[in-house]
Amino acid sequence: MQFSAKKSKEKLIKVYRRKIREAAISRTKAKIALQGKVLKDFTDDQVRDIVAEEERDLTSDLKTKSLLALAAALGFGII
């Protein structure tokens, strides 16, 4: 029973990380397009750094929104 729960948790985390990565890649492509450049103007390392930064931003945003939703659900006023 515990093994199944652990496996489900790992699967959920894997899906979560994949969705975050996909969103980060999408945001990176948009950011590059807004600069009037193409992906080939950047090295692989630069692209990886930009995607990693977007992943950190997305994760931070999700954590903040989750805390706000929890506070709202508990009925706490946000000041």
VEXTORSE-403553 format. One line per field, with one value per atom (N, C-alpha, C): residue number from 1; residue in one letter; chain; x, y, z. Coordinates in pm, whole numbers, plus 50000, padded with zeros to 5 digits. Example, Ala and Ser with C-alpha at 12.3 -4.5 7.8 and 13.67 -1.06 7.14 Angstrom:
BEGIN
num	c(1	1	1	2	2	2)
residuo	c(A	A	A	S	S	S)
cadena	c(A	A	A	A	A	A)
px	c(51319	51230	51320	51285	51367	51290)
py	c(49431	49550	49670	49775	49894	50003)
pz	c(50780	50780	50780	50708	50714	50787)
This chain:
BEGIN
num	c(1	1	1	2	2	2	3	3	3	4	4	4	5	5	5	6	6	6	7	7	7	8	8	8	9	9	9	10	10	10	11	11	11	12	12	12	13	13	13	14	14	14	15	15	15	16	16	16	17	17	17	18	18	18	19	19	19	20	20	20	21	21	21	22	22	22	23	23	23	24	24	24	25	25	25	26	26	26	27	27	27	28	28	28	29	29	29	30	30	30	31	31	31	32	32	32	33	33	33	34	34	34	35	35	35	36	36	36	37	37	37	38	38	38	39	39	39	40	40	40	41	41	41	42	42	42	43	43	43	44	44	44	45	45	45	46	46	46	47	47	47	48	48	48	49	49	49	50	50	50	51	51	51	52	52	52	53	53	53	54	54	54	55	55	55	56	56	56	57	57	57	58	58	58	59	59	59	60	60	60	61	61	61	62	62	62	63	63	63	64	64	64	65	65	65	66	66	66	67	67	67	68	68	68	69	69	69	70	70	70	71	71	71	72	72	72	73	73	73	74	74	74	75	75	75	76	76	76	77	77	77	78	78	78	79	79	79)
residuo	c(M	M	M	Q	Q	Q	F	F	F	S	S	S	A	A	A	K	K	K	K	K	K	S	S	S	K	K	K	E	E	E	K	K	K	L	L	L	I	I	I	K	K	K	V	V	V	Y	Y	Y	R	R	R	R	R	R	K	K	K	I	I	I	R	R	R	E	E	E	A	A	A	A	A	A	I	I	I	S	S	S	R	R	R	T	T	T	K	K	K	A	A	A	K	K	K	I	I	I	A	A	A	L	L	L	Q	Q	Q	G	G	G	K	K	K	V	V	V	L	L	L	K	K	K	D	D	D	F	F	F	T	T	T	D	D	D	D	D	D	Q	Q	Q	V	V	V	R	R	R	D	D	D	I	I	I	V	V	V	A	A	A	E	E	E	E	E	E	E	E	E	R	R	R	D	D	D	L	L	L	T	T	T	S	S	S	D	D	D	L	L	L	K	K	K	T	T	T	K	K	K	S	S	S	L	L	L	L	L	L	A	A	A	L	L	L	A	A	A	A	A	A	A	A	A	L	L	L	G	G	G	F	F	F	G	G	G	I	I	I	I	I	I)
cadena	c(A	A	A	A	A	A	A	A	A	A	A	A	A	A	A	A	A	A	A	A	A	A	A	A	A	A	A	A	A	A	A	A	A	A	A	A	A	A	A	A	A	A	A	A	A	A	A	A	A	A	A	A	A	A	A	A	A	A	A	A	A	A	A	A	A	A	A	A	A	A	A	A	A	A	A	A	A	A	A	A	A	A	A	A	A	A	A	A	A	A	A	A	A	A	A	A	A	A	A	A	A	A	A	A	A	A	A	A	A	A	A	A	A	A	A	A	A	A	A	A	A	A	A	A	A	A	A	A	A	A	A	A	A	A	A	A	A	A	A	A	A	A	A	A	A	A	A	A	A	A	A	A	A	A	A	A	A	A	A	A	A	A	A	A	A	A	A	A	A	A	A	A	A	A	A	A	A	A	A	A	A	A	A	A	A	A	A	A	A	A	A	A	A	A	A	A	A	A	A	A	A	A	A	A	A	A	A	A	A	A	A	A	A	A	A	A	A	A	A	A	A	A	A	A	A	A	A	A	A	A	A	A	A	A	A	A	A)
px	c(50082	50000	50087	50188	50275	50356	50397	50474	50392	50264	50176	50160	50148	50136	50264	50378	50506	50521	50480	50489	50397	50279	50185	50240	50302	50361	50472	50558	50668	50615	50508	50448	50390	50323	50266	50374	50482	50594	50655	50667	50723	50634	50505	50410	50418	50423	50432	50557	50671	50796	50794	50731	50722	50637	50526	50439	50510	50585	50663	50766	50836	50937	50874	50760	50692	50653	50600	50562	50685	50794	50918	50973	50968	51016	50930	50800	50708	50736	50755	50785	50920	51016	51148	51138	51063	51044	50978	50879	50812	50906	50986	51082	51184	51232	51329	51265	51141	51070	51048	51017	50997	51125	51238	51367	51401	51319	51344	51457	51479	51585	51524	51609	51566	51648	51601	51664	51810	51840	51977	52076	52026	52114	52178	52130	52178	52249	52345	52412	52321	52351	52272	52274	52391	52403	52317	52314	52233	52084	52042	51902	51868	51957	51934	51921	52006	52001	51869	51825	51700	51582	51581	51473	51475	51593	51604	51551	51582	51533	51380	51326	51180	51117	51181	51130	51127	51233	51237	51125	51105	51000	50861	50838	50709	50684	50786	50772	50744	50813	50791	50649	50604	50467	50364	50385	50291	50286	50403	50407	50332	50354	50287	50136	50093	49949	49887	49961	49910	49890	49986	49974	49857	49838	49727	49594	49585	49463	49436	49539	49523	49475	49535	49493	49348	49310	49171	49076	49116	49032	49016	49118	49111	49043	49016	48945	49032	49159	49248	49247	49245	49256	49401	49424	49560	49580	49677	49702	49830)
py	c(49881	50000	50126	50128	50243	50259	50148	50152	50217	50186	50242	50393	50437	50580	50653	50591	50653	50662	50558	50556	50663	50678	50779	50920	50939	51070	51104	51007	51029	51059	50990	51014	51155	51197	51331	51438	51418	51513	51519	51405	51400	51477	51459	51531	51681	51718	51858	51923	51855	51910	51922	51824	51829	51948	51972	52085	52218	52226	52347	52369	52263	52273	52319	52262	52301	52448	52493	52634	52724	52681	52760	52771	52663	52666	52760	52753	52840	52988	53017	53154	53200	53109	53142	53177	53097	53126	53261	53292	53421	53536	53516	53619	53647	53540	53554	53624	53588	53651	53800	53836	53977	54059	53993	54060	54074	54014	54021	53929	53823	53729	53592	53500	53362	53274	53154	53062	53035	53034	53005	53116	53232	53343	53319	53217	53188	53052	53040	52910	52818	52690	52594	52627	52668	52703	52824	52923	53042	53006	52920	52878	52800	52709	52633	52726	52828	52924	53001	53043	53117	53029	52904	52811	52782	52764	52739	52857	52977	53098	53105	53073	53072	52965	52849	52744	52791	52859	52913	53016	53103	53203	53139	53040	52971	52899	52832	52761	52858	52969	53071	53126	53155	53205	53105	52978	52875	52863	52872	52865	52982	53101	53221	53209	53168	53155	53047	52939	52832	52880	52956	53010	53108	53189	53284	53209	53103	53024	52955	52904	52841	52942	53059	53164	53204	53214	53250	53139	53014	52901	52895	52935	52934	53059	53153	53271	53382	53374	53478	53596	53715	53834	53860	53891	53919	54071	54110	54254	54288)
pz	c(50000	50000	50000	50086	50094	49966	49908	49784	49673	49666	49565	49584	49707	49736	49698	49727	49692	49541	49472	49326	49266	49322	49274	49297	49413	49445	49346	49317	49222	49082	49045	48913	48906	49011	49016	49009	49080	49077	48937	48873	48738	48640	48651	48564	48590	48718	48758	48699	48711	48658	48506	48439	48293	48249	48317	48284	48308	48417	48446	48337	48296	48190	48059	48023	47899	47902	48014	48027	48021	48083	48082	47940	47866	47727	47644	47664	47592	47624	47752	47792	47738	47732	47677	47530	47456	47313	47293	47375	47365	47399	47503	47544	47432	47370	47261	47142	47110	46999	47024	47148	47181	47165	47179	47160	47012	46925	46781	46737	46813	46781	46756	46712	46694	46788	46808	46902	46867	46739	46694	46727	46768	46807	46944	47016	47150	47151	47240	47257	47338	47336	47413	47562	47612	47753	47789	47700	47725	47729	47637	47634	47760	47801	47924	48045	48051	48162	48163	48045	48035	48077	48029	48065	48215	48272	48416	48496	48451	48518	48511	48396	48381	48470	48481	48570	48714	48757	48893	48914	48814	48825	48832	48747	48747	48879	48930	49057	49171	49171	49274	49265	49143	49124	49174	49142	49186	49338	49401	49547	49609	49554	49606	49589	49471	49444	49531	49555	49640	49782	49832	49968	49979	49876	49876	49873	49792	49784	49918	49982	50112	50216	50214	50309	50284	50159	50127	50172	50151	50190	50342	50413	50560	50614	50525	50567	50626	50604	50654	50557	50613	50531	50495	50370	50325	50327	50404	50419	50350)
